[in-house]
Amino acid sequence: MPAFEIRGALTSDEDELLELAHHLNTVNLPYSREAIAHLLDLAHKSFTSEVKDSKRREYVFVLIDREQKRIVGTSMIIAQLGRRDAPYIYLDVIDEERYSATLDRHFKHTVLSIGYSYNGPTEIGGLVLLPEYRRFPERLGQFISYVRFLFIKLHRDAFRDELLAELLPPLEADGTSHLWDALGRHFTDLSYAEADVLSKQNKEFIRGLFPEGTIYASLLPQHAQEVIGKVGTQTRGVEKMLRRIGFRYAERVDPFDGGPHFTAPTDEVSLVQRATKSTVKAIGQESHRAKNRSIVAMESEGPPYFCAVLAHWDPESGTLEAEAAAHLGATVGSEIGVLSLD
């Protein structure tokens, strides 16, 4: 049987997901029991379509070590970041050049300009994998990350035409954001942690208190300037993956910590292009024609609603390996989602 599986999160996952949040503690996956309980309730209602407006759905996926019977990783999809009641807020990073003929002086400035979107992109986020599982041969980080693109392909109409990933910048060991301390704190009188949590519930304070117009980054302390648009060591692997599949730095950053925003047209992301809906035509052991290692998923009307495993799938014959089929409950004629990893 498969050693690992990914399924849709359940409300009963609260304690384990809270433990995972301790390793990331961001606005998408905060280290707060109340926030995690709300997140899981929303995920449940999203998978079951109880949330009728697809733009308001948020999906949470959990990676399970089946032998240890524990959740070891998670990832998320936010169907739409940016609505009338909760805009997508960012800082545009603009290069501005100035020259004085009188002094023969030329300067290149980085200028920050706050922006708002009320009809924003689909966000992929909440990616966490326990450190001790990062070097497993199954490449579990890839598994829990890639499954989101398969899900997007299976439900393409529910998601936007642009995908967004917000990456963490360099932060201090205690979570201090130099950009926030140099900028946001002066306008809100909130710590970075306080502002990060509050922004998940209500972003009005940003529009109400942040200055309009442009801010010259050259007026900020050097250590604050240095983190703007930079990727922290903990997310450099994610950056490489995103660039490989079609994402690019959007010249926008998070207004709290200066972390870069990477975007891509949804249908141009290579993983979305490769993902397919297929029908199982045969079930058997691995054969010479079934060497493709894939993420194979099935959906159901009851919990966990979505389940995926790593399996061998032969797209030519439509053959799914027996162990994966048994675990997913797939039989000949079953509809599955497939994302080839080879």
QUIMOBEL-V972309 format. One record per run of one state. SS is the DSSP state (helix for helix, strand for strand, loop for the rest). FROM is the first residue (numbers start at 1). TO is the last residue. If there is no record, write none. Layout:
BEGIN
ss->SS from->FROM to->TO
ss->SS from->FROM to->TO
END
This chain:
BEGIN
ss->loop from->1 to->3
ss->strand from->4 to->8
ss->loop from->9 to->10
ss->helix from->11 to->21
ss->loop from->22 to->32
ss->helix from->33 to->47
ss->loop from->48 to->53
ss->helix from->54 to->56
ss->loop from->57 to->57
ss->strand from->58 to->65
ss->loop from->66 to->69
ss->strand from->70 to->78
ss->loop from->79 to->82
ss->strand from->83 to->83
ss->loop from->84 to->85
ss->strand from->86 to->86
ss->loop from->87 to->87
ss->strand from->88 to->100
ss->loop from->101 to->104
ss->strand from->105 to->117
ss->loop from->118 to->121
ss->strand from->122 to->129
ss->loop from->130 to->130
ss->helix from->131 to->133
ss->loop from->134 to->139
ss->helix from->140 to->154
ss->loop from->155 to->155
ss->helix from->156 to->158
ss->loop from->159 to->161
ss->strand from->162 to->166
ss->loop from->167 to->177
ss->helix from->178 to->182
ss->loop from->183 to->183
ss->helix from->184 to->188
ss->loop from->189 to->191
ss->helix from->192 to->201
ss->loop from->202 to->203
ss->helix from->204 to->209
ss->loop from->210 to->213
ss->strand from->214 to->216
ss->helix from->217 to->219
ss->loop from->220 to->221
ss->helix from->222 to->225
ss->loop from->226 to->232
ss->helix from->233 to->245
ss->loop from->246 to->247
ss->strand from->248 to->253
ss->loop from->254 to->259
ss->strand from->260 to->265
ss->helix from->266 to->268
ss->loop from->269 to->269
ss->helix from->270 to->274
ss->loop from->275 to->275
ss->strand from->276 to->279
ss->loop from->280 to->281
ss->strand from->282 to->284
ss->loop from->285 to->292
ss->strand from->293 to->299
ss->loop from->300 to->305
ss->strand from->306 to->314
ss->loop from->315 to->318
ss->strand from->319 to->321
ss->helix from->322 to->328
ss->loop from->329 to->334
ss->strand from->335 to->340
ss->loop from->341 to->342
END
